[in-house]
Amino acid sequence: MAEIELKRKQYEKLLGWKKIVKKTDALMVLGARQVGKTYLIRAFGKREYKSFIQINFIKQGSLKSIFEADLEPDEIYKRMTANIDGIQIIPHQTLVFLDEIQVCGGARTALKFLAEDGRCDIIASGSLLGLAYGEDDDPEVEVPPSNPTGYEDFLTLYPLDFEEFLWANGISEEQITLLKEHLQSLAPIPMEAREKYEELFREYMVIGGMPEVVANYVENKNFSEVDRIQRRINTDYRFDIAKHAKGAEKTKVRSCYDAIPRQLAKELKKFQYSTVEKNQTSKKYGGSAKWLIDSCLINPCYRVSDPSLPLLGHSDDSQFKLYFHDTGLLMAEYGFETKRALLSKKLSGDVKGGIYENAVAQILMAKGHKLYYYRPSETQEIEFLIEADGEVVPIEVKSSNSSTTSLNAYIQDKKPSIAYKFIDGGIGKVDCKLTLPHFLAALL
């Protein structure tokens, strides 16, 4: 069976990095496990360079010896050619990919010297690199003798967003351009087209954006097989927690991860430690939630006291919501019948709202936005605030097409130039409030 090739937006970011004439940084690609980092970098290296060298320090542990002695670039490249058969080092036309670099401290230190040398482009990646070395309990993880501070550029890869999902499912650029034209002109989308994209968005929420899952679905159109792969990935993540979290944190991190689907199903106003364990607070579980955030397994959304720039300056890191980094994996936690109900438009209640929120959070994160929310009173809440075009932009997410009391009050009080309401419905605009179907969120 031919391997399905998935088009990724971050490929363009890699091309932009490659075009920098005089690089002073190696590129570190971050992201949760199984989001496609290795596949993307390998495809990029083989397509864009005359020579591509990949070292996976877990699969090829013996090659750690390349970085265990003198770290002068001449010596490193000499040891590469001595230990890896058939490679070519063509100056300025070679990409060296150091995968699973967290288990080779010497390679992490060497990034500085290889970047300064400049004869090869250097990309590194690995699992759970968002964790500080002291927070990782995996005995194979090596603390580098010296961190290459100032010599690393960073790129984060997320699961496929909805536009990438459309590409994978054969939606042409011309069709997507038509959608963008509707977004720009605010002309109504014909009902037949709108229903098609609404159905595709429901499928996206059920399937999610994990590359293996999407590729399998595109090939087989089998939701049972999708569910099997998703449940395996969720199990792998729990194994990762057991392997990497330290000591007593293993159980606490797992408990926090397990609590997120329950909290989203109730649309709680913030992450509540008491739902992880009765009567508990951040004193016991705060570090566990931070571990999940740093591992890139979840997307955080912080409460702000004042919706003005910079949002970070008004955020409270003790009050936040947590979303799964992939909505398909969230749906796998809810089970096959919940998926069936969502696909057939029979799902109702708070869980439906939580699923749509998670999907929009996933899309916004993939677009590079940090997430914040605003709750000025017990009865009002703006699900998301983002920074764009020099101002704070409010976003309200509805799973149907209900009223937006909170957003209306926000508009009246704060007078933003634009505000978004995402619904299961068509396009509309009243003053600064732009109402859009959920599937257009990825095209903003």
N, C-alpha and C positions, 0 to 999 in steps of 0.2 A: 504494500500500500504506500503510495507516495505521501511524503510528509506535507501537511498543510502549512503553507507559508502565511504568516500573519503580518500584515502591514502595521508598523508601530510609529507613532508620531515622534518618539524620542530618537528615531533614526536620523531625523533632520538635525536634532541637537548634536548627535555624534558627528555628522557632516560639518556642522559649524565649528565644532572643536577641532576637527582635522584641518580645517582651512586656516587656522591660526598659524601664521608663517613662522614665528619664533615662539615655541611653547616653553613655558617655564614650569608647567604643572603636569603631573600625571593626572589622569581622570579616574576618580573613584565612583563606581556605579553602585548605588545603594538600593535597597528595596527588600520586601519580604521574600522568603524562600518561595520558589516556584512561580514567580511573576514573569519569568522569561529573560532574566538578565544574561545568562550564559548564551542562550540561543541568539539574542539580539546582537551581542558583542561578536560572537563567532560569525554570524552572517555579515556584519559590518566589516570585520577584518578580512574575510575571504573575498568580499566583493570590492573593497575600496583600496586594498594594498597589494603590492606584488608579492609580499611575503607576510605570512601570518604565523605567529608562534604562540601556542597556548600551553600553559602549565597549570594543571589542577593539583593543588598541594595535598588534597585528600586522596585522590585517585593515584597520584604519582608522588607519594611521600618521599621517595628516594631523591627527588629533584630539589628538595629543600637544601641539599648540600651545596647547591649553586650559590646560596646566599648565606653560608655559614662561615665563610672566611673573609678575605679582603673584599670590600665592597666597592673598589674602584671599577667603574663601568667596563674598562678593557678586560679586567679579570672576570667579571660577571659574564660578559658575552663569550669569552673564551671557554668558560666552564659550561655555558649553554651548548656550544657547538660540540664539546667533548661528551656531553651526557645525553643529548637529544639527537638522534640520528636523522640526517637528511635536511636539517633546517638551513635556511639562508638568512643572513643578516645583511640586508640591502639598505645602506644609509638613506634615511628620510623616506623610505618606501616600505618599511617594516612596522607592523603592529605587534607588540608583545602584550599578551593578555595573561595576567596573573590572577587566576581564579582560586576561590577559597583562601584568600590571602591571610585570613585571620589565624590560620594554623602555621604560618611561617613569619615569625617576627622579624627575621632578617630581611625578608622581601619587603615588608612594610617600611623598614628603615631605608632600604635601598632605593625606594621610589624617589627620594630627594636627589640622589646622585644620578640616577638614570634620567630624570627629568632635566637636570642641569646639563647632562652630556648631550642630549638632543638628537642622537643619531637614529633612535627608534622612538615611535610613539608608544606610550605606556598606558594601558587601562588595567585597573584592578577591580576586583569584586569579591564578595563573600557573603556568608550567611550571618545575619544578626549583627552587622557591623555598626548599627546604631547604638549598641550597648557599649558602655565603657568596659575596658578590659577587666577591671575588678568586679564587674557585675556578672561576668560569664563564668559558669562553673564547669564548662567543658574542659577536661584536662588537656585536650589537644590544642586549645587556643593558646598562642604564645604572645606574651607582651613584647612589643618591639623594643630593642635596646634604646632607640630614639625615634620619636614620632616625626614624620616628615612635614612638620608644621610649616605652612606657607608654600608647599610644593604639591598640594593636592587640590584639584577642582572636583566638585561633587555634582552628580546627576542622580536623581531618584527615579526609579522605574516603578510604576503602579500597575495594577491589573488593567486590561483593556477598558477604555472608556466607551461610551455608547457609539461615538462616531467610528472608532476602530472596530467595534462589533458589527456595525453596518457594513464596513468594508469587507470584513470576513464573510458576511452573509450575501455578498454579491451585489450590494447596493452601489451603483456607480457614482463617480464624482459628479456627473451631470445631475443625477437625482439629488445628491446632497447639496449641490449648488442651488438647485431650485428651492430647497428648504431654507437655505441661507437668504435667498432673495425674499421669501415670505417673511423671514425674521426682520429683514431690513425695511421692507415696505409696509409690514403689518397687514398685508392682504390675507384674507382668509385662505386657509389650506383646504382644497376640495375634500369633501367628506370621505370619499373612497381612499384617498391618500392618507388622510389623518388617521383613519381606522387602521390602515396597514402599519403605520409607524407606532401607533399606540400598542398594537399587538406585538410588534418587534420590541418595544420597550418593556412590555411585560415579560417577554421571553428573556430579555437581557437581565432583568431582575432575578429571574429564576436560574439562568445559566451563569450569570456573572461574567467576569473578565479574566479569570485565570486561563492562561494560554492553552494548557492541555485540555481543559474543559471545553473551551470555545472550538478548538480544532477538532475535537471528537464530535461535538454537536454538528459542526459544518459538514463533516464527513458522513455521519450516521443518522442525524436527526432523531436521536434516541434519548429521551429524557431520563429513562431508567439508568442508562449508562452514564449520563451526566451526573446523576445523583450518586452513583457508586464512586466516581472519581472525586467528587466534592467531599464525600464522607471520608475518603482515604486521605485527602489533603488536610481536613480538619483533624484527623487522627495524627497525621504527621506533625502538625503544629503542636498538638498536645505532647507528643514525644519530644519535640524541640524544647518545650517548656521544662519538661522533666530533665532534659539533658543539660540545658544552659542556665536555668535559674539556680541561684545559690541556696543551699541549705533549706531552711524552713520556707523560703520564698517559693519553692517548687509548688507546694500545695496551695499557697495563697495566690500565686499568679494564675494557676489553673482555675481556682475558684472564681477569680475576677473575670477571666475569659469566659467561663461558663455562664456567668451572671449577665453578660451583655445582651444576649438574645431575650432573656426574660425581661430586662429593663426596657428594651426597645418595644417589646410587645405591649407594655403598659404605658408607653410614651411618658415616662417619668421626666420631671423637669430638670433633673441633674442625675449624675451617677450616684447611687445610694449604696454605701458600704453595708447598710443593714440588710440589703437583699443578698449580699454575698454571705454574710453570717449575721444572725440576729444580734442586735444591740452593739454591733461593731462600728468603728469609725475609721477615719483616715490614719489614725495612729497605728493601727494594725495593718491596713491594706493600702495605704497611700503609696508606699514603695512598689507594691505589686502592680498597681495601675500604671505607674511611671515606667516600669519594666516593659509592659505591653506596648506603651507608646514608643519607647526607644527601639523596640524590636521591629517596628513598622507593621505589626500585626493588626493594629487598630488605628483609627483616625480620631484624634481628640478634637473637641469643640469647646472652647472656654467661654465662660460667662464674662461679660463686660458690665461695668457699672455706668459707663458713659459711652454712647455710640459715636465717638469722635476720634479723629486721627491723633496719634497712632493707636489702633485698637489694643496692641500689646501693652501699652502704658495704662490701660484701664481694665485689663483682664485680671481675673482672680484664678490662680492656678489650683485653688482648693475646690472650685466649683466648675464642673465640666460634664459634658456628655461624651460617651464613647461609642463609636460606630465600627462595625467590622470593615476592614479595608476592602473586602469584596462582598457585594450583596448576595451573590450566588452562594457563597459559603454560609452566610447568615440564613438563607432560605433552606439550605441543607440541614441546619440545626432545627428548623421548625418542622421538617419532615415533608414527605412526598404529598400528603393530602393538602397541606397548606399551599404547596406549589401548584397543585391541580386547581385549587380554588382561586388562586391569583390569576392563573392563565385563563380560566373560564369566567373571570370577572364576578365571582361569587364571594370573594373574600370581603369581610367587613370588620368593623371594630378598630380598636387602638393599634392592633398589630399591623394592619394595612398602612396606617399612617407612619408607623415606625419603619416599615420596609421602604416606603417612598422617601422618607428622610434619609435613610442610609444610602439609597441609590444616588440622591442628589449630593450628599456629602462626598461620596466616592468620586463623582464627576468633578466637583469643585476642587478636591484635593489633586486630582490628576491634572487639572488646569493650573496648578501651582498656587492655589489660594490657601492661606491659613484660615481656620474656621473659628468663628466666634458666634455667640448668641446673646440676645438681650432680653431681659425679663424685668421690666420696670415695676410690675405688680403681680399679685397672685393670679390675676385673670388675664394678663397679657404676656405674650411672648413672640419674639421674632426668631424663627428657627436658625437663620444664618445671617451673619454680617460678614461682608468681605470688603477689602480695599481695592478700588479700581478707579482709574482716571482721576486720581487726586481727591477722592472722597470716599465715604463709607456708603456701601450699597446694601440695603436690606433685602432679604429674600425670604418669602413665606412659601411653604410647601404644603399643598393640600392633596390628599389622596383621591378626592372627588372634585367637586366644584362648589364648595361651600363658601360662606362669607369670610371676610378677612378683617375682623374687628380690630385685631392687634395691629395689622399693617396700616389700616386706615388711621388709627390713632397716632401711629409713629409718623406717618406722612404729615398729618396735621401739626404735630409738635415739632418735628425736626426738619421738615421741608427739603427732603433730598431731591436731586434733579432726576433720579430714576429709582424705581423700586420694582422688584419682580415678584410675581405670584405665579407659581407653577401648579397646574391643575390637570385633571383628566378632562380636557375640553379644548376649545379653540383659542385663537389669538384675539386679544382685545386691549384697548388702552383707554384709561380715564385719567386725564391730567398726567401725572408722572408715573402712575401705576401701570405697568405693562404685564398683562396676563398672557401666559404662554403654556402650551402643552409641555409635559415633563420631557418629552423626547428632544426638545430644542435646547435643553440646558447645556448639552455638550457643544453646541454650535455658537454659543454667545461669544 
